[in-house]
Structures are given as structure tokens and as C-alpha cells.
Amino acid sequence: MGRINVALDGPAGAGKSTVARLVAEELGFVYIDTGAMYRAVTWKIIQEGLNSDQVDQVIAVAKQMQIELKPGQQGQKVFVDGIEVTDAIRSEEINQNVSWIASIPQIRELLVHLQQQMAVSKGIVMDGRDIGTHVLPDAEIKVFLTATAKERAKRRFQETKDPDITIDQLEFNINQRDRMDEQREASPLIRAEDAILLDSTEMSLSEVVTQVLDLCRTHVAGGS
């Protein structure tokens, strides 16, 4: 199959990362989890004891840190300055702090530049919130994956590592995250005009993956 770039966007908890990873595996493409990159920065900032009132220090730390995404048997592994943080970046503490980190224009500029470099040679499946609109506006395939907040909370609850969190709390946090992502000045969460909308509320994972794969194969077969 020809090499194209696939942009998969959507709100928190929509299942973008899982779908993107499975699509990349099926096509033999490289999967880039941009959300994990923002989470990695958030983890580092929390480790440094910084908060939203210390933006200059946050930017300085982000510029100095090294993020690595490496393939593993159970999916992509994430490293910060040589330390594996794959599980650590999925905590509820990270969930509640990543939006304000991602809303800092200099942080987004830093990571977007890195993401664009990764995609130059094509054969990339990248997921996030502004891939089709900002990071890879020329991606051949763009999908906006969503689901109801209640369904996303249920899915997040099933995968969360935090035993103290409830579905209702997760739904509240997701709604709050949606508002922050949609209202931020730097690359807000919006659907690209040429993105295909996929509402996965009533769909299985395999159904979503199949639809995205069909879009990719149809594009390559049609040459457009």
C-alpha cells in the first residue's frame, strides 16, 4: 500500500490512541501518539513541582527535556529523559493537568515542530486534537472520532489505573476538559472541514478500525 499520512482527531476519551495504533499496525505505518507527548511534558512538570503560575519555568523545562516514543510488545512505550513513564502518564493527576500544559502556545509550538518532522517521510498515523487542522493539514486521510461524554467516561473508567475515581467524576472531568480544549487560543479542538466524522458511541472498536482502514485503502486505490 502507498505511503500516506493519517490524522485522527477527537476529544478526550474517544479512543483515538487505540484506533490509531491498530490502524498503523494493520497498514505497517508508524504510530505517533501526540497526546502521550503532552502527557510526558505534564509528568515532567509535576515532577519538577511547577504549576500554572510558573509558565516561564514550565517552558524552560519542556525545552530541555527529551521525549522518546518506542515500539513495545504491548504498544508504544514513552520515555522522558531515559525514564519509562508509559503507565505514569495515564494517571488521573495527569488527566487533570494536561490541558493547561497543552494550552501554552510555546509548548504546542515545540511539540508540533517535532511531530511535523516525524511525518515528513509519510507512512504515519498520528492522533491528537489538532492534527488535521494544524499539525498535518495536508494529511491524505483525516478522521474526527467522537462519542458522548458518558460513553467516554465509561471507557476511561474501564482503563483507569486510579481506584479512587468514579464514572461520574470522570464524566465531569471529561466535560471540563472538552471546554478547555475547545476554548483555548492555541489550536483549539475543532473538526477539520475535510475530516470524516465518526461517532463511536454505538460502535465496537473493530468497527471503528475497519472504517478508518477502508478510508485509507479507498484513497490509495483511487489515487486521490
ZAMARGU-4260 file (C-alpha; in steps of 0.2 Angstrom, whole numbers, plus 5000, padded with zeros to 4 digits):
<rodrens>
0) 5000/5000/5000 | 5006/5018/4996 | 5013/5029/5010 | 5001/5042/5016 | 4998/5051/5032
5) 4983/5048/5043 | 4977/5062/5055 | 4965/5056/5069 | 4957/5069/5080 | 4944/5070/5093
10) 4940/5074/5112 | 4947/5066/5127 | 4942/5048/5130 | 4936/5045/5112 | 4948/5030/5109
15) 4959/5039/5097 | 4975/5031/5103 | 4969/5013/5102 | 4961/5016/5085 | 4977/5025/5078
20) 4988/5011/5085 | 4978/4997/5077 | 4976/5006/5061 | 4995/5009/5060 | 4999/4991/5064
25) 4987/4984/5050 | 4995/4996/5037 | 5013/4994/5043 | 5014/5013/5047 | 5022/5022/5061
30) 5010/5027/5075 | 5013/5043/5084 | 5003/5047/5100 | 5004/5066/5101 | 4994/5065/5117
35) 5007/5055/5125 | 5020/5068/5121 | 5009/5082/5130 | 5006/5070/5144 | 5025/5067/5145
40) 5028/5085/5147 | 5014/5086/5160 | 5023/5072/5170 | 5039/5081/5170 | 5032/5097/5175
45) 5023/5089/5190 | 5039/5080/5195 | 5048/5097/5195 | 5034/5104/5207 | 5029/5118/5194
50) 5011/5124/5192 | 5001/5135/5180 | 5008/5151/5188 | 5025/5147/5183 | 5024/5147/5164
55) 5041/5153/5160 | 5049/5139/5171 | 5037/5126/5163 | 5043/5132/5145 | 5061/5131/5150
60) 5059/5113/5157 | 5050/5107/5141 | 5064/5114/5130 | 5077/5104/5140 | 5068/5088/5142
65) 5069/5073/5130 | 5054/5063/5124 | 5056/5046/5116 | 5042/5035/5109 | 5047/5017/5106
70) 5038/5002/5100 | 5034/4989/5113 | 5025/4972/5113 | 5010/4979/5122 | 5010/4995/5112
75) 5021/5011/5112 | 5032/5015/5126 | 5035/5033/5132 | 5052/5039/5140 | 5056/5055/5147
80) 5075/5058/5149 | 5078/5040/5149 | 5064/5035/5162 | 5049/5025/5156 | 5033/5034/5160
85) 5021/5024/5149 | 5009/5020/5164 | 5013/5035/5174 | 5006/5047/5161 | 4989/5039/5161
90) 4985/5044/5179 | 4970/5055/5184 | 4983/5068/5190 | 4990/5069/5173 | 4972/5069/5165
95) 4968/5085/5176 | 4983/5094/5172 | 4987/5091/5154 | 4975/5104/5146 | 4983/5119/5154
100) 5000/5112/5149 | 4994/5110/5131 | 4986/5127/5131 | 5003/5135/5132 | 5007/5141/5114
105) 5026/5139/5116 | 5024/5121/5122 | 5012/5117/5107 | 5025/5125/5095 | 5039/5115/5102
110) 5029/5098/5100 | 5021/5102/5084 | 5038/5106/5076 | 5044/5089/5082 | 5028/5080/5076
115) 5029/5088/5059 | 5047/5082/5057 | 5042/5064/5061 | 5029/5065/5047 | 5039/5071/5033
120) 5043/5054/5026 | 5024/5049/5026 | 5018/5032/5032 | 5012/5040/5048 | 4996/5038/5059
125) 4995/5052/5071 | 4982/5056/5084 | 4978/5071/5094 | 4966/5086/5095 | 4973/5097/5081
130) 4982/5085/5069 | 4971/5088/5054 | 4969/5107/5057 | 4986/5112/5062 | 5000/5098/5064
135) 4996/5089/5047 | 4984/5100/5037 | 4989/5091/5021 | 4986/5073/5028 | 4978/5062/5015
140) 4966/5055/5027 | 4958/5065/5041 | 4945/5057/5054 | 4937/5066/5068 | 4932/5052/5081
145) 4920/5056/5095 | 4907/5049/5107 | 4896/5055/5120 | 4904/5061/5137 | 4895/5047/5146
150) 4902/5034/5135 | 4919/5041/5135 | 4919/5041/5154 | 4913/5023/5154 | 4928/5018/5143
155) 4940/5029/5153 | 4934/5021/5169 | 4937/5003/5162 | 4955/5008/5158 | 4960/5019/5173
160) 4973/5015/5185 | 4965/5025/5199 | 4954/5015/5210 | 4948/5031/5219 | 4939/5039/5204
165) 4921/5036/5199 | 4912/5036/5182 | 4903/5052/5187 | 4919/5061/5192 | 4927/5055/5175
170) 4912/5062/5166 | 4913/5079/5175 | 4932/5079/5171 | 4929/5075/5153 | 4916/5089/5150
175) 4928/5101/5159 | 4942/5095/5148 | 4932/5097/5132 | 4928/5115/5136 | 4946/5119/5140
180) 4951/5111/5123 | 4938/5119/5113 | 4941/5137/5121 | 4960/5138/5121 | 4968/5151/5110
185) 4982/5139/5103 | 4975/5127/5091 | 4958/5123/5099 | 4949/5107/5097 | 4939/5108/5081
190) 4935/5096/5067 | 4944/5100/5051 | 4932/5104/5036 | 4938/5089/5026 | 4938/5077/5041
195) 4926/5062/5041 | 4916/5062/5057 | 4915/5045/5066 | 4903/5044/5081 | 4909/5028/5090
200) 4896/5029/5104 | 4887/5014/5097 | 4902/5006/5088 | 4914/4992/5093 | 4932/4995/5092
205) 4934/4984/5077 | 4920/4993/5068 | 4929/5009/5070 | 4946/5002/5065 | 4938/4994/5050
210) 4930/5011/5044 | 4947/5020/5045 | 4956/5006/5036 | 4943/5007/5022 | 4945/5025/5020
215) 4964/5023/5019 | 4963/5009/5006 | 4950/5018/4996 | 4960/5033/4995 | 4976/5024/4989
220) 4966/5013/4977 | 4958/5029/4969 | 4974/5039/4969 | 4965/5054/4977
</rodrens>
